[in-house]
Amino acid sequence: MKNGIASADRPHTLPRALPPAGTPPAPPALVPQRRVSLIRCLLLACLVGFACLASPLYAANPQSLDVLIKGINAPQPPQMVDDVLILSFRQERPARSVAARFAHENYGVLHPFSRNEYGVFVLDYPVPAGVREIRYRIAVDGLWMSDPSNPRVETDPLGTEFSLVVLEREPARSILNPQAEPRGAVSFTFRGSPSKRIAIAGDWNGWDPFMDFLTETESGVYSISLRVRPGRHWYYFVSDGRRMLDMYNPATGVDPDGNAVSYFSLPG
């Protein structure tokens, strides 16, 4: 692609590309950000009002998502808010830590929950493009189990139970990373809770998580514009010290240490 950024073929030495489940998603192309029509904005605003319903597909902006997470006062079944999966957990005996791992990441990335003011542990997990069946397990103080708030449980041939969420359709997405900018720059967008410290670490900055920080352009939306050399590049986001894949880039792989990374190719 002459004027765009696309995911590369499988690398031969550094990180290797992971084969996606099902039909491979289209590579992330450098295309202009899609504009949301006025009618769609009005519809999204109306849909946010139904945020307390369980397991629907509805849209919400980052600020509304943060309000929803803070307002969960009891564990509830998994639900989707736009392209974000919301998981929650609480038990009678207080827990110190809760985390989740997902099958489509080969259980290689640990995603810690955060505890809100009601004592409910909540995880807001942006679902990667192309993933329609989400299999996962949670760890409570180091003890792995299926999600007790999710009634859908399956067992693998070894007898291990895991939880399952099936999306009826591909969630609506308004972000695609990376994006082209004038004079050869590329931009990235990250969406999460407001007032976070978000950085991007990649091969171009020596994997330094303290060099390239994103700016919060609106509540819960962070962005950065960078200049990188043409070629293949590997990276990940860092949110308050926690390493995260770019959920708005379907091209993922693993580094030599087995850690998940995102990647793209910049034409010369």
Secondary structure as UniProt FT lines:
FT   STRAND          16..17
FT   HELIX           38..48
FT   TURN            49..52
FT   STRAND          57..58
FT   HELIX           62..71
FT   STRAND          79..81
FT   TURN            82..83
FT   STRAND          84..89
FT   STRAND          98..102
FT   HELIX           103..105
FT   TURN            106..107
FT   STRAND          111..112
FT   STRAND          114..115
FT   TURN            117..118
FT   STRAND          121..126
FT   TURN            129..130
FT   STRAND          133..140
FT   TURN            141..142
FT   STRAND          143..145
FT   TURN            148..149
FT   STRAND          153..155
FT   TURN            157..158
FT   STRAND          161..166
FT   STRAND          179..180
FT   HELIX           182..184
FT   STRAND          185..191
FT   STRAND          198..202
FT   HELIX           203..205
FT   TURN            206..207
FT   TURN            209..211
FT   STRAND          212..213
FT   STRAND          215..218
FT   TURN            219..220
FT   STRAND          221..227
FT   STRAND          231..239
FT   TURN            240..241
FT   STRAND          242..244
FT   TURN            247..248
FT   STRAND          252..254
FT   TURN            256..257
FT   STRAND          260..266
//
